[in-house]
Amino acid sequence: AVVDAARATGRARLWSTVRRWNSASVRVLEKAGFTDSGRVTPDPVDGDTVWMVCDLREPAGA
């Protein structure tokens, strides 16, 4: 729903962050169309943060 709403407003991309150890959340984001951007914010205490991106210029489901 959030991805569709962002796409409807003409946004080019949508970002999300997730802890690397949270594989279930990574899968949810991937199913919503997000991919790993390659950007990581290191955090030795709570675990590294992975930046996920969804290209909204791509057709839904692509």
Biotite code that builds the C-alpha atoms (Angstrom):
import biotite.structure as struc

atoms = struc.array([
    struc.Atom([0.000, 0.000, 0.000], chain_id="A", res_id=1, res_name="ALA", atom_name="CA", element="C"),
    struc.Atom([2.810, 2.440, 0.863], chain_id="A", res_id=2, res_name="VAL", atom_name="CA", element="C"),
    struc.Atom([4.676, 1.653, -2.360], chain_id="A", res_id=3, res_name="VAL", atom_name="CA", element="C"),
    struc.Atom([1.529, 2.182, -4.434], chain_id="A", res_id=4, res_name="ASP", atom_name="CA", element="C"),
    struc.Atom([0.753, 5.457, -2.642], chain_id="A", res_id=5, res_name="ALA", atom_name="CA", element="C"),
    struc.Atom([4.299, 6.748, -3.210], chain_id="A", res_id=6, res_name="ALA", atom_name="CA", element="C"),
    struc.Atom([4.159, 5.735, -6.882], chain_id="A", res_id=7, res_name="ARG", atom_name="CA", element="C"),
    struc.Atom([0.809, 7.528, -7.280], chain_id="A", res_id=8, res_name="ALA", atom_name="CA", element="C"),
    struc.Atom([2.357, 10.784, -6.035], chain_id="A", res_id=9, res_name="THR", atom_name="CA", element="C"),
    struc.Atom([5.043, 10.663, -8.724], chain_id="A", res_id=10, res_name="GLY", atom_name="CA", element="C"),
    struc.Atom([7.961, 9.768, -6.477], chain_id="A", res_id=11, res_name="ARG", atom_name="CA", element="C"),
    struc.Atom([11.012, 8.241, -8.213], chain_id="A", res_id=12, res_name="ALA", atom_name="CA", element="C"),
    struc.Atom([12.157, 5.981, -5.387], chain_id="A", res_id=13, res_name="ARG", atom_name="CA", element="C"),
    struc.Atom([11.309, 4.887, -1.887], chain_id="A", res_id=14, res_name="LEU", atom_name="CA", element="C"),
    struc.Atom([13.904, 4.065, 0.775], chain_id="A", res_id=15, res_name="TRP", atom_name="CA", element="C"),
    struc.Atom([13.754, 1.809, 3.811], chain_id="A", res_id=16, res_name="SER", atom_name="CA", element="C"),
    struc.Atom([16.301, 0.719, 6.374], chain_id="A", res_id=17, res_name="THR", atom_name="CA", element="C"),
    struc.Atom([16.512, -2.623, 8.109], chain_id="A", res_id=18, res_name="VAL", atom_name="CA", element="C"),
    struc.Atom([18.992, -4.305, 10.419], chain_id="A", res_id=19, res_name="ARG", atom_name="CA", element="C"),
    struc.Atom([21.065, -6.896, 8.578], chain_id="A", res_id=20, res_name="ARG", atom_name="CA", element="C"),
    struc.Atom([20.174, -9.594, 11.134], chain_id="A", res_id=21, res_name="TRP", atom_name="CA", element="C"),
    struc.Atom([16.416, -9.093, 10.557], chain_id="A", res_id=22, res_name="ASN", atom_name="CA", element="C"),
    struc.Atom([16.059, -11.467, 7.624], chain_id="A", res_id=23, res_name="SER", atom_name="CA", element="C"),
    struc.Atom([12.261, -11.679, 7.951], chain_id="A", res_id=24, res_name="ALA", atom_name="CA", element="C"),
    struc.Atom([11.928, -7.915, 7.433], chain_id="A", res_id=25, res_name="SER", atom_name="CA", element="C"),
    struc.Atom([14.376, -8.043, 4.527], chain_id="A", res_id=26, res_name="VAL", atom_name="CA", element="C"),
    struc.Atom([12.127, -10.643, 2.859], chain_id="A", res_id=27, res_name="ARG", atom_name="CA", element="C"),
    struc.Atom([9.024, -8.497, 3.425], chain_id="A", res_id=28, res_name="VAL", atom_name="CA", element="C"),
    struc.Atom([10.759, -5.514, 1.818], chain_id="A", res_id=29, res_name="LEU", atom_name="CA", element="C"),
    struc.Atom([11.939, -7.647, -1.107], chain_id="A", res_id=30, res_name="GLU", atom_name="CA", element="C"),
    struc.Atom([8.387, -8.893, -1.697], chain_id="A", res_id=31, res_name="LYS", atom_name="CA", element="C"),
    struc.Atom([7.259, -5.248, -1.739], chain_id="A", res_id=32, res_name="ALA", atom_name="CA", element="C"),
    struc.Atom([9.771, -4.512, -4.513], chain_id="A", res_id=33, res_name="GLY", atom_name="CA", element="C"),
    struc.Atom([12.778, -3.267, -2.544], chain_id="A", res_id=34, res_name="PHE", atom_name="CA", element="C"),
    struc.Atom([16.356, -4.286, -3.335], chain_id="A", res_id=35, res_name="THR", atom_name="CA", element="C"),
    struc.Atom([19.599, -3.913, -1.407], chain_id="A", res_id=36, res_name="ASP", atom_name="CA", element="C"),
    struc.Atom([21.095, -0.561, -2.434], chain_id="A", res_id=37, res_name="SER", atom_name="CA", element="C"),
    struc.Atom([24.601, -1.569, -1.375], chain_id="A", res_id=38, res_name="GLY", atom_name="CA", element="C"),
    struc.Atom([24.664, 1.122, 1.300], chain_id="A", res_id=39, res_name="ARG", atom_name="CA", element="C"),
    struc.Atom([25.308, -0.085, 4.854], chain_id="A", res_id=40, res_name="VAL", atom_name="CA", element="C"),
    struc.Atom([25.560, 1.952, 8.035], chain_id="A", res_id=41, res_name="THR", atom_name="CA", element="C"),
    struc.Atom([27.833, 0.028, 10.430], chain_id="A", res_id=42, res_name="PRO", atom_name="CA", element="C"),
    struc.Atom([26.619, -0.408, 13.999], chain_id="A", res_id=43, res_name="ASP", atom_name="CA", element="C"),
    struc.Atom([28.684, -2.771, 16.163], chain_id="A", res_id=44, res_name="PRO", atom_name="CA", element="C"),
    struc.Atom([26.163, -2.536, 19.027], chain_id="A", res_id=45, res_name="VAL", atom_name="CA", element="C"),
    struc.Atom([22.750, -3.118, 17.418], chain_id="A", res_id=46, res_name="ASP", atom_name="CA", element="C"),
    struc.Atom([23.815, -4.584, 14.077], chain_id="A", res_id=47, res_name="GLY", atom_name="CA", element="C"),
    struc.Atom([24.513, -2.973, 10.732], chain_id="A", res_id=48, res_name="ASP", atom_name="CA", element="C"),
    struc.Atom([21.721, -1.103, 8.971], chain_id="A", res_id=49, res_name="THR", atom_name="CA", element="C"),
    struc.Atom([21.084, -2.035, 5.338], chain_id="A", res_id=50, res_name="VAL", atom_name="CA", element="C"),
    struc.Atom([19.520, 0.590, 3.074], chain_id="A", res_id=51, res_name="TRP", atom_name="CA", element="C"),
    struc.Atom([16.886, -0.874, 0.753], chain_id="A", res_id=52, res_name="MET", atom_name="CA", element="C"),
    struc.Atom([15.481, 0.994, -2.248], chain_id="A", res_id=53, res_name="VAL", atom_name="CA", element="C"),
    struc.Atom([12.412, 0.593, -4.431], chain_id="A", res_id=54, res_name="CYS", atom_name="CA", element="C"),
    struc.Atom([12.575, 2.154, -7.903], chain_id="A", res_id=55, res_name="ASP", atom_name="CA", element="C"),
    struc.Atom([9.086, 3.530, -8.424], chain_id="A", res_id=56, res_name="LEU", atom_name="CA", element="C"),
    struc.Atom([9.704, 4.276, -12.099], chain_id="A", res_id=57, res_name="ARG", atom_name="CA", element="C"),
    struc.Atom([9.505, 0.521, -12.741], chain_id="A", res_id=58, res_name="GLU", atom_name="CA", element="C"),
    struc.Atom([6.004, -0.840, -13.342], chain_id="A", res_id=59, res_name="PRO", atom_name="CA", element="C"),
    struc.Atom([4.408, -2.513, -10.332], chain_id="A", res_id=60, res_name="ALA", atom_name="CA", element="C"),
    struc.Atom([5.371, -6.183, -10.205], chain_id="A", res_id=61, res_name="GLY", atom_name="CA", element="C"),
    struc.Atom([8.408, -5.754, -12.473], chain_id="A", res_id=62, res_name="ALA", atom_name="CA", element="C"),
])
